[in-house]
Structure formats: C-alpha cells, structure tokens
Amino acid sequence: MKLFSSMIGQEVAKKILRRSFEENRLAQSYLFYGPSGVGKEMAAFELAQALNCTGVEAPCGACSQCKKTVEFNHPDLHYVFPVPHPSGESDKKKLAEEIAELLARKAEKPYLSLDFDRPVAITIDDIRALQAKLSLQPYQGKKKAVIIIKPEAMTTEAANAFLKTLEEPSPTTNFILVCDKPNALLSTILSRCQKIRFMRLDRAAVVQNLEERHGLDPAQAKMLASLSQGSLGQALEMMDLDLLEERRMAGDLLRAGLEKRYAEMMEAIDLATGEKGRPQRVLELMSAIALEALHPEPQASPEILSLARLLTEPQLNRITANMELARTALNRNVTPRLCLMAACSPDIIKEEL
C-alpha cells in the first residue's frame, strides 16, 4: 500500500510527509499536532512502518517488520505514553499486566485510547529508560522509531531530560511526538521538531468511512459523525456504545427542562452522569435534538414533533447559549450535574457556571 493511502483527509500533512519520505529527507523529529482522533497516531505508525519496511512499496503492511510495528512487537519501535506510577512492586507488576492487555486490545483496534482510572504522567524514569534503549543500535530494522503520545504529560524533569535527547539525536532514530496541546510543551522542544498540523475531518468523510469501512447504517454513521465533531477516532470508540439509549436520555432531559418538571429533570441528570464521558455525549445529543425540533423534517419522529410544539426560537437561543457554556464548563472540570442542569433549562442563569 502507498504511504498514508488508508487515511482520510489530511491532504497537506500527507503530501509533506510523502515527499520527505520519497526524497529521503525526513526530519529527525516531528510534532504531529491537532484535534484528537483525526489521524495523527495512525500517520505516526504508518511512518514508523515505512522506516523499516522490507516490501516493494513502503509500508507494505505485509512484511514482518510492518506487522511487528503495529502489533507493538518490533524491538526498534519505542512507544511511550502517560501511565500511572505505582510505588509498590506488586502494583508495578499489576500495571505491567494492565499495559500489556491494553496494547493487545489496541493492536486489534488501533483507534482505542489508552486510558487509566488514575493519574498518569511521563516521568523522568520513563525518559531514562527510553534513553538507555536508544543508546543501542537498531536491532532488527534500519531505524529506531520513537512515538510519544501526549508529550505534554511529561513532568518538568522528564521534559528537560528529553530535550537533551532531541538536541543530540542519533542518525538512526526518528522521533514522532503526537500531541493535542502543543502549547503545553516546552518551547525548546517545540523548536526542535518539524511541526505537521492535522485538521478536523470533514463530517461527510467521516460518515462515508463509517459506512464503507465499518459497515454502519447511514443513521448510525451520521449520529456518530455528529457527536464526534469530525474525529473519526472518537466516532470509532463510540461504536460499541448504546447511543440510541443515550439519545433517549437526552430527549427526556430536554423535555423535562422545557416543561419545568424539575424532579424528573434531576432523575434524568443522575442517569446521564452515571458513566465516564456520557455527560459530554448527552450534551451534544441534546443540542442536535433541539435543532431538529426547531426545524423538524416532514418524516421527523413523534419525539421530535412533540418537542417542536414546546420549543420556541427564543428558548432555543437561550438553550444553545447555555449548552455552549456547559461544554466549556465541562472541559474545565465543573460538576457535570450543574453543567447539564444549565444546558437543559432556559431559566438557569448562565453566571452560575
């Protein structure tokens, strides 16, 4: 397969990287930055495969080098990401087993995020371990590839130690930093990387990908593309969720707020906040339902037509403004219950957020 041929969108990034690879002018260190789930990590792995591919057209995806890279089994691939750091030996053993399990799942579903239910970081110990591995020559391939996910999670000590590695790079090592928040990195790290920007994906392209490559029906694909806001990775991660149930929750919540049935509203909020990540999804579904209700299509569902009789344009404007505030507040770790209360009721004073 041709480099990046399986990626959707990101034409500028792909053109820059393809040309550099074909002309053997790859930078020693790259920073792939942009929204999450838009192809940064996928591009990093394809580039890592291409570095050591033994097929005719790199990355072929079929040679042992390519396969080992995406299975996390290649000795010259160094994949660094934020992890918890337990102090006890027994906890370290459990963590190693947990990480092995996560990587096995990710090898099958590359779009999965490596999430832990406790604080994570990339520490000085992680960077020292990496430096020790990089002091050796490539073992099986021509190059060592280092992919660092969320480098902004490095502690200050780790970032300063990593900077020294970037300042004195080995000619047989390529670094790819995959970052959602480049402004959180040290300026000295930023200045030593060639920056490649990844853009939010076109929603129609996400819908097409979900239908053609993942077999979703048009309604499911459209809902996931809308919820993920142009992030194919997030859309794929949500495929296993019961979004129809969450859409029902969002509709119930919106209706209870509009009809000022506050006891039912609080019950619906309790359901909507009972699972990690659900408040954000319910918020986006409420926004979509409100818009559908204000301008219902002829074939709209009875649920939408019923809400359309309740919702006025001034109410929608207030709800839309409150939802935007609620999104911002959620990102700032404000209590999800308060955010959803504000979002579903036009009477909540926005200053409460």
C-alpha positions as CSV (number, residue, x, y, z in Angstrom):
1,M,0.0,0.0,0.0
2,K,1.1,3.6,-0.6
3,L,2.2,5.7,2.4
4,F,-1.0,7.1,4.1
5,S,-3.3,5.6,1.4
6,S,-5.7,4.3,4.1
7,M,-6.0,7.7,5.9
8,I,-8.9,10.0,5.1
9,G,-8.4,13.8,4.8
10,Q,-5.2,15.5,6.0
11,E,-4.1,16.1,2.4
12,V,-1.5,18.7,3.2
13,A,0.1,16.7,6.0
14,K,0.2,13.6,3.8
15,K,1.8,15.5,0.9
16,I,4.5,17.0,3.1
17,L,5.4,13.6,4.7
18,R,5.2,11.6,1.5
19,R,7.5,13.9,-0.4
20,S,10.0,13.9,2.5
21,F,10.0,10.1,2.7
22,E,10.3,9.6,-1.1
23,E,13.2,12.1,-1.3
24,N,14.9,10.6,1.8
25,R,14.6,14.0,3.6
26,L,12.6,13.0,6.7
27,A,13.2,15.3,9.7
28,Q,14.8,13.7,12.7
29,S,11.9,14.9,15.0
30,Y,8.3,15.6,14.1
31,L,5.5,17.0,16.1
32,F,2.1,15.9,14.8
33,Y,-0.5,18.2,16.4
34,G,-4.2,18.9,16.1
35,P,-7.5,17.6,17.5
36,S,-7.7,14.1,18.9
37,G,-8.9,11.3,16.6
38,V,-8.1,12.8,13.3
39,G,-5.3,10.6,12.2
40,K,-2.1,11.8,13.9
41,E,-1.3,8.5,15.6
42,M,-2.2,6.5,12.5
43,A,0.2,8.6,10.4
44,A,2.9,8.1,13.1
45,F,2.5,4.3,12.9
46,E,2.5,4.3,9.0
47,L,5.7,6.3,9.0
48,A,7.3,4.0,11.6
49,Q,6.3,1.0,9.4
50,A,7.7,2.7,6.3
51,L,11.1,3.3,8.0
52,N,11.8,-0.4,8.3
53,C,9.5,-2.0,5.7
54,T,11.1,-4.6,3.5
55,G,8.3,-4.7,1.0
56,V,8.3,-3.3,-2.5
57,E,6.2,-0.2,-1.7
58,A,6.6,1.0,1.9
59,P,4.7,0.5,4.1
60,C,3.6,-2.8,2.6
61,G,1.7,-3.8,5.7
62,A,2.5,-7.5,5.0
63,C,6.2,-7.9,5.8
64,S,7.3,-9.0,9.3
65,Q,8.7,-5.5,10.0
66,C,5.3,-3.8,9.3
67,K,3.3,-6.4,11.2
68,K,5.6,-6.3,14.3
69,T,5.3,-2.5,14.3
70,V,1.5,-2.3,14.5
71,E,1.5,-5.3,17.0
72,F,3.9,-3.4,19.4
73,N,6.3,-6.3,19.0
74,H,9.1,-4.6,17.0
75,P,12.3,-4.2,19.1
76,D,13.1,-0.9,17.3
77,L,9.7,0.7,17.9
78,H,9.6,2.6,21.2
79,Y,6.0,3.6,22.1
80,V,5.8,6.0,25.0
81,F,2.6,7.2,26.6
82,P,1.4,8.5,30.0
83,V,1.0,5.8,32.6
84,P,0.3,5.6,36.4
85,H,3.4,5.2,38.5
86,P,2.8,2.9,41.5
87,S,5.4,2.7,44.2
88,G,4.9,-0.9,45.3
89,E,6.4,-3.8,43.4
90,S,3.2,-5.8,43.4
91,D,1.4,-2.7,41.9
92,K,4.1,-2.4,39.3
93,K,3.5,-6.0,38.3
94,K,-0.2,-5.4,38.0
95,L,0.4,-2.2,36.0
96,A,2.7,-4.2,33.6
97,E,-0.1,-6.7,33.1
98,E,-2.7,-3.9,32.6
99,I,-0.5,-2.2,30.0
100,A,0.1,-5.5,28.1
101,E,-3.6,-6.0,28.0
102,L,-4.3,-2.5,26.7
103,L,-1.7,-2.8,24.0
104,A,-3.1,-6.2,22.9
105,R,-6.5,-4.5,22.5
106,K,-5.0,-1.6,20.7
107,A,-3.2,-3.8,18.3
108,E,-6.7,-5.1,17.3
109,K,-8.4,-1.7,17.4
110,P,-5.7,1.0,16.7
111,Y,-8.2,3.8,17.4
112,L,-8.6,2.9,21.1
113,S,-7.2,5.4,23.6
114,L,-5.0,4.1,26.4
115,D,-7.0,5.3,29.4
116,F,-6.4,4.6,33.1
117,D,-8.7,5.4,36.0
118,R,-5.9,7.1,38.0
119,P,-3.5,10.0,37.4
120,V,-0.9,9.4,34.7
121,A,2.3,11.1,33.5
122,I,5.5,10.5,31.6
123,T,8.2,10.8,34.2
124,I,12.0,11.1,34.3
125,D,12.2,7.3,34.8
126,D,10.3,6.7,31.6
127,I,12.7,9.0,29.7
128,R,15.8,7.5,31.2
129,A,14.5,4.0,30.2
130,L,14.0,5.3,26.7
131,Q,17.4,6.9,26.6
132,A,19.0,3.6,27.6
133,K,17.3,1.8,24.7
134,L,18.2,4.5,22.2
135,S,21.9,4.1,23.2
136,L,22.0,0.8,21.3
137,Q,22.0,0.3,17.5
138,P,18.8,-0.8,15.7
139,Y,18.2,-4.5,16.4
140,Q,16.1,-5.7,13.5
141,G,15.4,-2.7,11.3
142,K,17.4,0.1,9.7
143,K,16.0,2.7,12.0
144,K,14.6,3.1,15.5
145,A,11.2,4.8,15.6
146,V,10.1,6.6,18.8
147,I,6.4,7.5,19.0
148,I,5.5,9.6,22.1
149,I,1.8,10.0,22.7
150,K,0.7,13.1,24.7
151,P,4.2,14.5,25.3
152,E,2.5,17.4,27.1
153,A,2.1,14.9,30.0
154,M,5.8,14.9,30.7
155,T,6.8,16.1,34.1
156,T,9.2,19.1,34.1
157,E,12.2,16.8,34.9
158,A,11.2,14.4,32.1
159,A,10.8,17.2,29.6
160,N,14.2,18.7,30.3
161,A,15.8,15.2,30.1
162,F,14.0,14.5,26.8
163,L,15.2,17.8,25.4
164,K,18.8,16.6,25.7
165,T,17.9,13.5,23.7
166,L,16.4,15.8,21.0
167,E,19.5,18.0,21.0
168,E,21.8,15.1,20.3
169,P,19.8,12.8,18.1
170,S,21.2,9.6,16.7
171,P,21.1,9.4,12.9
172,T,19.4,6.0,13.2
173,T,16.5,7.3,15.3
174,N,13.3,9.2,14.3
175,F,11.1,10.8,16.8
176,I,7.3,11.5,16.3
177,L,5.5,13.4,19.0
178,V,1.7,13.1,18.8
179,C,0.2,16.0,20.6
180,D,-3.3,17.5,21.1
181,K,-2.0,20.5,23.1
182,P,1.3,21.8,21.6
183,N,1.1,25.0,23.7
184,A,1.7,22.8,26.8
185,L,5.1,21.7,25.6
186,L,8.4,23.4,26.3
187,S,9.3,26.0,23.7
188,T,12.7,24.4,23.4
189,I,11.1,21.0,22.5
190,L,8.8,22.7,20.0
191,S,11.7,24.5,18.3
192,R,13.5,21.2,17.7
193,C,10.6,19.5,15.9
194,Q,9.2,19.9,12.5
195,K,5.5,20.7,13.0
196,I,2.9,18.9,11.0
197,R,-0.7,20.2,11.6
198,F,-3.6,17.8,11.4
199,M,-7.1,19.3,10.8
200,R,-10.5,18.4,12.0
201,L,-12.0,15.9,9.4
202,D,-14.9,16.8,7.1
203,R,-18.1,15.3,8.6
204,A,-19.2,13.8,5.3
205,A,-15.9,12.0,5.0
206,V,-16.3,10.5,8.5
207,V,-19.8,9.3,7.6
208,Q,-18.6,7.8,4.4
209,N,-15.7,6.0,6.2
210,L,-18.1,4.6,8.9
211,E,-20.5,3.3,6.3
212,E,-18.0,1.9,3.8
213,R,-15.2,0.6,6.1
214,H,-17.1,-0.3,9.3
215,G,-20.5,-1.3,8.0
216,L,-22.6,1.2,9.9
217,D,-26.0,2.1,8.6
218,P,-26.4,5.7,7.4
219,A,-28.4,6.9,10.5
220,Q,-25.8,5.4,12.9
221,A,-22.9,6.8,10.9
222,K,-24.5,10.3,10.8
223,M,-25.1,10.3,14.5
224,L,-21.5,9.2,15.4
225,A,-20.0,11.7,13.0
226,S,-22.1,14.5,14.5
227,L,-21.2,13.5,18.1
228,S,-17.5,13.2,17.4
229,Q,-17.4,16.5,15.6
230,G,-15.0,15.4,12.9
231,S,-13.0,13.0,15.0
232,L,-13.0,9.6,13.3
233,G,-11.1,8.1,16.3
234,Q,-13.8,9.2,18.7
235,A,-16.5,8.0,16.4
236,L,-15.0,4.5,16.2
237,E,-14.5,4.4,20.0
238,M,-18.2,5.2,20.4
239,M,-19.4,2.4,18.0
240,D,-19.8,0.0,20.9
241,L,-21.9,2.4,23.0
242,D,-25.7,2.3,23.1
243,L,-26.2,5.7,21.6
244,L,-29.9,5.2,21.0
245,E,-30.4,4.9,24.7
246,E,-28.3,8.0,25.4
247,R,-30.3,9.9,22.7
248,R,-33.5,8.9,24.6
249,M,-31.9,10.2,27.8
250,A,-31.0,13.5,26.1
251,G,-34.6,13.8,24.8
252,D,-36.1,13.1,28.2
253,L,-33.8,15.6,29.8
254,L,-34.5,18.3,27.3
255,R,-38.3,17.8,27.6
256,A,-38.2,17.8,31.4
257,G,-36.3,21.1,31.4
258,L,-38.6,22.7,29.0
259,E,-41.7,21.6,30.9
260,K,-40.1,22.6,34.2
261,R,-40.6,19.1,35.7
262,Y,-37.5,19.5,37.9
263,A,-37.8,16.3,39.8
264,E,-37.8,14.3,36.6
265,M,-35.0,16.5,35.2
266,M,-32.8,15.7,38.2
267,E,-33.5,11.9,37.8
268,A,-32.5,12.2,34.1
269,I,-29.4,14.1,35.0
270,D,-28.4,11.3,37.5
271,L,-28.7,8.8,34.7
272,A,-26.8,11.0,32.3
273,T,-23.9,11.5,34.7
274,G,-23.5,7.8,35.7
275,E,-20.8,6.9,33.3
276,K,-17.5,8.5,32.2
277,G,-17.8,10.5,29.0
278,R,-21.6,10.3,28.9
279,P,-22.3,13.9,30.0
280,Q,-20.5,15.2,27.0
281,R,-22.3,12.9,24.6
282,V,-25.7,13.7,26.2
283,L,-25.0,17.4,25.8
284,E,-24.2,17.0,22.1
285,L,-27.3,14.9,21.6
286,M,-29.5,17.5,23.4
287,S,-28.0,20.1,21.1
288,A,-28.8,18.0,18.0
289,I,-32.3,17.2,19.2
290,A,-33.1,20.8,19.9
291,L,-32.1,21.9,16.4
292,E,-34.1,19.0,14.9
293,A,-37.2,20.1,16.9
294,L,-37.0,23.7,15.9
295,H,-36.9,22.8,12.2
296,P,-38.5,19.4,12.0
297,E,-38.3,17.4,8.8
298,P,-41.6,16.0,7.3
299,Q,-40.5,12.5,8.3
300,A,-39.5,13.5,11.8
301,S,-40.1,11.1,14.7
302,P,-43.1,11.6,17.1
303,E,-40.5,12.5,19.8
304,I,-39.1,15.4,17.7
305,L,-42.6,16.6,16.6
306,S,-43.7,16.6,20.3
307,L,-40.7,18.7,21.3
308,A,-41.3,21.0,18.4
309,R,-44.6,22.1,19.9
310,L,-42.8,23.0,23.1
311,L,-39.8,24.8,21.8
312,T,-39.7,28.4,20.6
313,E,-36.9,30.1,18.8
314,P,-36.1,32.4,21.8
315,Q,-35.9,29.3,24.1
316,L,-33.6,27.6,21.6
317,N,-31.3,30.6,21.5
318,R,-31.1,30.6,25.4
319,I,-30.6,26.8,25.5
320,T,-27.9,27.0,22.7
321,A,-26.0,29.7,24.7
322,N,-26.3,27.6,27.9
323,M,-25.1,24.5,26.1
324,E,-22.0,26.3,24.8
325,L,-21.3,27.5,28.4
326,A,-21.9,23.9,29.7
327,R,-19.4,22.5,27.1
328,T,-16.8,24.9,28.2
329,A,-17.5,24.3,31.9
330,L,-17.3,20.5,31.4
331,N,-13.8,20.9,29.9
332,R,-12.9,22.9,33.0
333,N,-14.0,20.1,35.3
334,V,-17.1,21.8,36.5
335,T,-19.5,19.3,38.1
336,P,-21.4,17.5,35.2
337,R,-24.7,17.7,37.1
338,L,-24.5,21.5,37.2
339,C,-23.5,21.7,33.5
340,L,-26.4,19.5,32.4
341,M,-28.9,21.5,34.6
342,A,-27.8,24.7,32.9
343,A,-27.9,23.2,29.5
344,C,-31.4,21.8,29.6
345,S,-33.2,24.7,31.3
346,P,-33.5,28.1,29.7
347,D,-34.3,29.5,33.2
348,I,-30.8,28.7,34.7
349,I,-28.8,31.9,35.0
350,K,-25.6,31.4,32.9
351,E,-23.5,33.1,35.6
352,E,-24.0,30.1,37.8
353,L,-21.5,28.3,35.6
